[in-house]
């Protein structure tokens, strides 16, 4: 038997084998079970995401001898015939090569004939956006009112080129790119089934290079298998894909950062002599800078793919990365229209090393570094000040005096109270009361109309807060800084604030405050998890604890005198 490419071997044959399109699969399965099959579908999305595969599975499902079913059996003569492509009831048309009006008219004439074996005639038109305007017009009436036994499935990577008159007559399904996790899982399955030796790093890199296309990932995997004589390594993947290795890219960026033009151009020459295409080098540099930018600004995700750049990213400021990206993006556009691609890339590297704008960026980075050092020193000084020091004084005769120690003193201890946690925030978000939130927001401006002198101040601070969420018993206020949060969480302020809120009707029992930075961080995480289908999101373990320091209520006169004379840093209070 002739060798069959892996992407064809592992093409899904039923809905259970489809990867990364759970919503579409569930919708189609429900339609099949409830006999609510549309006469026309439009499958749109990136290449290699399962459009044609699902179209064939749907064709088998509607014609399966066990229908209505949410999955074709794959065993009956009809399913087998469709799988082998030997049945006339399922017609695949490549619109790229059959895009004329005559082909569509011929199709329209054949539609009137009943299916020969199955229950439905299914027409799968791939790359439908390639049809001419006349062809679309010829298809229009048939697509709108086809015979009851005919189903049209249109597939395209560019739905924007499909006329609105066609779109409005179809049920549209937008296919999304396959996630890296799903691609890795599928490649790992193939590795196990085919008994292929390949490193986890190589599989991870293949999933990245595929850019959401499962077919591309499997094809590159197949290519790497053919290239390698033993275990497939990361270097093998770079060679068959034409990508530049991460080590070479990191070295090249390091030379650029350190303004070593000679070393950078020498390394570039080695990369090109190794057979790497200039556009691919530029593209890989752009992606690496993107990863560095992500690493610098999204450090909370411990499972991020850019974790290996954690230390390296500290060398770059955001402004420098933006500057490099601007140059490389312009270079990407320029090399499309020239035969001197190498020269353009070399000029771009020199510009990244020696440009007038870099002087300002360098100055900004130096100032930032100095500020970080100053902040670090201030923290050290604060720490040293907080540590009590035993001081020994001497008399005129140089005799050591006794250490100044204050004997047991009865004082109230400093109390540290935790006011809010991540769980408090989650509780409000999970039990949102839209009606109560709307009521509060509609009356928020009335806070500025409070006339009582003892309530005006706290009402003003309430008004400054951004009410973002509300539950049955509590609401969440957002302030630009933690200082305001701390003040509004004090018992005396909270009592007055609740008095203001509940002045006419009892609306709420409590509220919590959060600074803006922490709120955006938590809310974005909550929103992403919720959108992905997780109805019980786990918020990141962010330190939200706000502490209140209560002052000592009283001290003996001797203690006060000692503190006044020697200072708080000198006196040690012992129990």
N, C-alpha and C positions, 0 to 999 in steps of 0.2 A: 504494500500500500504506500502511495506517495505521501511524503511528509506534508503535514498541514500546519500552517502557522498557528502559534499559540493563541493569538487573539481570536482566530476562528474556532479553534478547539474548545476554548473556554467562553465562547459566546453564550449568553444565557438562553436557555431553552424553555424556561417557565418563569413566572413572576418571582418565585422564591430565590432564584439565582441572580436577580437584578441587584446591582450594587448602587447605593447612594441616591435612589429615587423613591424613597418610601412613600411620600405623599401622593405622587402620581400613580404608583402601583396600587395603593389602597383605594384611590378614587376609581380607577378602572375596574378593580375587583368588585367593588360595591355595585358599580354599574352593571357588570356582568351578572351578578347574583340576582339583582332586582330587575333584570331585563330592561334596562334603561340605556341602551346602546345608541349613541348618536350616529347620524349619517355621515358626519365629516369631523375629522380631528386635525389639529395643527400642532405638531411637535416641534418646538423651537429650543435651541440651546447650543452650547459649544460642541465642537467635534468630539467624538469618542465618549459621549455621555449616555448612550443607550437608546437613542431615538429610533433607529431602524430596528434594533433588537426587540424593543417593546412593541413596535408596530407588528412584527412577525408573530410575537407571542399573542398579541390581541387577535390577530388573524386566526391563529390556531384555536384560541379559546372560543371564539364565536362559531367556529366550524367543527369543534370537537364533538364526537358522538355522545359524550357525557354531558354536553351543555344542557341547561345553564350551569356553568361551573366557574369558580374564581381562578382556576388554573387548568391549563390544558393537560390532558393525561399523558400525551407524548407517546402513546402506545397504539392508538387506533389508526386505521389506514389513512384517515384524513390528516391527522397530526403528523404522521410520518411523511406523507407526500408533501405537505407544506414545508416541513423541515428540510427535505431533500430538494425542494424547488421544482418538483415534477408535476405540480397541479396547476391547471389553467385558471382556477378560481381565484388565486392570489397572484396579482400582477405587480411586479416591481418595475418602476420606470425611473430612469435617471434623467431628470429634467435638464441637466447640463448638456447632454448630447441629444435629447429629444425635446427641444424647447420651442419648436415651431408650431404654428397654428394647425398645420396638416396632421401632425401627430396627435394633437388634442382632439381634432375632429374625428380621427380614426378611433380614438379611445371612446369618444362620445357615442359613436355608432355601435361599438361592441357592448356598451353598458346594458342595452336592452335585452341581451341574451341571458337566460337563466343560468345559475351556477350548475356545473356538471356533476360535482361530487358533494360539495359542502352545502351549507345553508346560506352562506353569503359569498358574494364576490367582493374581494377586498383589493382596492387599488392603492398601492404605496408609491407615492411620488416623492422621490428624494431630491434634495436641493431645489425645492419648488420655486425659490426666488429667481432662478435662472430662466424661467419661462418668459417669453415675450409678452408685451401688452396684449397683442392680438390673441395669443394662446390663452391668457388669463380670461379674456372676454369670451372666448369659445367655451371655456370650462365653467363659466359663471352660472349659467342656467342649470346645467346638469348637477353642479355642486349644490345648488340651492334645493332642488327637488329631484333627487335621484330615485330610482326604483327602491322599493322597500328592502330588497335583497342586496343592495350595494352599499359599501362603506368606503369612504375616501380617507386616507391617512396621508397628510402632507407633512413632510419633514424639511426643516431649513435651519441653517446657522445664522441667517440674516433676516429675521422676521420684519424688519423695518422696510425691506424691499418688496414685501408682499402687499398688494393693493388692499385697502381697507374693505372693499366690497367682498374680497375673499375671506379676510379675517373675520368679518362679522357673520359669516355663514358656517364657521367652524368652532368647535370647542377647543380652546387653546390650552396647551400644557407647556409650561416653561421649565425645561430641564436645567438643573444647576450643575456646576462643575463638581466632580467627585472629590471629596475631602482626602487629604493625604493619609489619614488614618484608614479610610476605607480602601484606598489603593494599596497601602502597605499590607492590610489584612488579606486582600485578594492575591497579591504577589506571594505572600507567605504561604497561602493555600496552594498555589501553583508549584512553588518550590517543594513543598512536602509531597504533593501528588506526583510530580515528575522526578523527584529525587535529585534536585539540582543543588550544587554547592555554591552558595552565594552569601556574602557577609551581610549583616543587618545594616551596616553603613551604606553598602551599595544599593540595597532595596530602598532605603530612606532617600538617597539621592535620586534614584529613578522616579520615585513618587514626586519629588520636588520638580524635576525637569519636565514631568508630564503636564504640569500646570492644569490639573483638574480633568484631564482626558484619560480615562482608563484604557482605552484602546491604544493610545500612544505609549502608556506605561508598559503594557504587555508586549507591544512591538519592540520597544527599547530593551526590555528584559530578554526577549527572544534573540535580539541582535547581540546582546552581551553574552548569552549562552553560546552562540555560534562563534564568537570571537575568542573566548577564553578556552584554554586547554585544561585548566583545573578549576579551582575555586574562583568565582567571580569576585573581584575586589573593586574598591572605589575607583582606583586608577583605570580599571577596565571600562567602567561606566563613563568616565571622562573621555576616554579614547573613542569609544563607539558613538558617543553623543556629540563630540566636538567641543565640549565644554572645557573651560579652564579650571584646573584644580584649585581648591580653596587655599591651599598653601601658597601657590603662585600669586593668586589674587591678593592675599593678605600681605605678601612680601612687596608686591607692586604698590599697594596703597601705603605701606610703611615708607618706602622710598619717596613717594610723592609727599607724604606728610613731613618727612625729614629733609625735603628739598634736595634730594640726591638724584639729579636729572640723569647723570651718566649711568648709575646703577639701574634706574627705572627703565631707560631706553634699552639697556643691555638685556634686562629680563624680558621686556616686550619682544625683542628680537628672538630670544630663545622660544618664547611662547608661539610666535608666528612660524618659526622654523619647525616646530613640533607639529605643524599642520592645522593650527587653530585659525578659523576664519575671523577676520577683523570685526564684522558685525557681531559675532558671537562673543568676542572679547569685551566689546563695549557693553553688550547686553548683560554679561555676567558681572561686570563692574557695577553697573547700575543696580542689579539685584543685590549685590553685596552691600552697597551703600544703603539700600533700602533696609536690609536686615540690621545693619548697624544702627540706623535711625530707630527702628522698632525696639532693639535691645536697650537703647538709651532711654526710651520714653515709656516702655511697657515692661517694667521690671518685676511686676507682681505675679506674673504667670510663671510658675516654677517648671512647667512642662513645655515652655516655648521652644520652638525649633532653633532660635538664635542664641541659646544659652552659651554656646561655645564662644560667642563674641563678647561675653560679659566684661572681661578685662580689656580686650582690645578696643571696645567702644568708648572707654573712658578717655582715650587719646583725642577724640574728636568732639568738637562742639557742633550743635545743630546748624549754626550758620555756615560752618566749614562744609558740612555734608550737603547743605542746600547749594552752596557755591559749586562744589564738585558735580552735583547732579545737573545743574543748569548747563555746565560745559559739556557733559557727556550726552545729555538729551539733544543739544544742538548738533553735536558730532554725529549722533545716530541719524538725524535728518540729512545732514550734509553728505555722508558717505553713500546715501542711496543714489545720488546723482553724479558721482565722480568715479573715475577709475583709479584715483590716487588715495585709496582708502587708508593705507598705512600712513601716509604723510599726514592726513587729517587727524588720525589717532595720536601720532607722535606730537603734533602741534597742540592737541588737547592736553596731553600729559604735561608738556612744558608750560602751558597756560595755568594748569592746576598747581604747578610748582612756583612759578614766577608771574604774578599778576598784581596790578596795583591794588585791587580790592583785598588781597590777602593781608596787606599791611594793617588794615582796619580790623580784619578778623583776628590776626595775631595779637593785636593790642587788646581786643576784647577778651580773648582767651587768657592772656597774661593777667589782666585785671581780675577775671573770674578765679584764676588759680590763687592769686594773692588774697582775695576775699575768703576763699575756702581755708587758706592757712590762718588768716586772722580769726575766722570763726572757730577753727580747731583750737587755737591758742586761748580764745575766750572761754571755751568749754573747759580746758585744762585749768585755767585760773579759777573759774567758778568751782570746780571740783576741789581744788586746793583750799579755797576759802571755806568750803563747807566742812572740811576736816578739822576738828578741834586740835589746838596746839598747846602743849604743856610748856609754860614759860617759867624759867628760873631766873630770878634777879639776884644781884650781889650787892652787899653793903660797901661802904667806903673802905672797909678793911678787907675787901674782896672775899668775905666769907659768903658762902652760898646761903641764900635765903630759902625758906621753905617754899615749896610749890604752892601757888595760889589755887586752892581747892575749896569749892563751896560745898559744904556738907549737905546731907539730904534735904531736899526742898520739896515742899508739897505744891505741885503745879498741875494744871491740866495738860495732858499730852497733846501733841499735834495730831490731829485726826485727818486721815486721808480717805475720802469716800469716793467710790466708783459710781459715777452718775449714769452713764449710758454704755451700751455694748452693741456689737454687730447684731446680736439676737433681737435687741429692742427695735432696731431699724427694720429687720426682716419681718418682725411681728406686725408692724404698721403696714408695710408693703403688701404682705400676704392677706391682710384683712382690711383692704381699702374700702372706705365708705364714700363713694362719689357724691352722694346726695349731701352728706354732712360737709365734705370738703367744699362743694359749690356754695353752700350756705355761708360758710366762713369767709370764703374769698369775696363773695358778693357784698359782705359787710365790712371788709378789711379797711376800706377808706374811712369808715366811721371812727376808726381808732384815733384819727387826728382831730375828731370833734369832742373828745373827752375833756370836760371842764374841771373835774375834781382835781385839786392841786396834788394830792398824794397819789393819783393814778396817771397823771399826764406823762410823767417820765417813762414809766414802764410801758404805757400805751404806744409812745413814740418808738421805743425799741422793738415792740411787737410788730409795728408797721414796717420797720426796716427789714425784718426777717421775711424770707421767701417761703411761704407755706407750700410744700411740694407733695405732701401725702397726709392722709387722715384715715384713721380707723374709727371704730365705734367709740372708743374711750380716750384716744390720744391723737395728737398730730405732730408732724415733724417740721421744724423750722430750720432754714438754712441761712447762715451768716458768713460773710467773707472771711472772718477770722475766729480763732478759738477763744479769744479774750471775751468777746461779746457773748459767745455760747456759755462760758463759765459764769458770767454775771447773771444771765437769764436763768441759769439752773440753780442759783442760790435760793434757799428756802423762802427768804423774805420777798425776793423778786417774783418767784413762781406763784406765791400766794396772791400777790397783787395782780399779776398777769391773768390768773384764772378768774379773779374777781372781775376784771375788765371783760373777759370773754363771756362769762356767764352772768353779766349784769342784768340782762332781760330774761333770758331763758337759760336753763342749765344745759349746755351743749357738750362740754368736754370735761374729763376728769384730770387729764395730765397732758404734758407735752414734753418733747425732747428737742435738743438743739444739736446741730452738726455744722462743722465748717464746710465751705464750698468744695474744697479740694477732695476731702474724704467722701462727701456726698456723690460727686461725679464719678469717683472711682467705684463706689459700691453700686450705684444705680446702673452704670453701664454694664457691670458684670451681671446684675440681676436681669436687665433687659435682654442681654444676649442669650442667657440661659433660658429665659422664658420664651423667647422667639424660636429657639431651637427645639422646643417641646418639653423642656424640664419645668413642670409646674410646682416644683419645690426646690428652687435654686439654693445652692450653697454659697453664701457670700464669702469673699476672701477674708482671711483671718487678719483683718486690719486692726491696729491698736487704736481704739476709739475712746479709751478711758479718759475722762476728764476729771481731774482731782481738785478738791477744794481744801485749802489749808485753813484750819480754824486757829485763831490767835489764842495765846495763853490768857486766861481770865484774870489771874492775880499772881503776884510774886511777893515774897517777903522783902522787907526794906533792905536787908543786908544783901540779898541777891541783886536788887536793882542798883545799889551802890557799887557792887563789884562789877556789874556789867557796864555801868557808866564810866568807871575809872579805868578798867583794863580792856573793855571791849568784848563783843560776843565771840571773837575769834580766839580769845585768850582763855576766858573762864570756862572751866569744865564743871558741869553739874553732875554730881554723883548721887545715886540713891543709896 
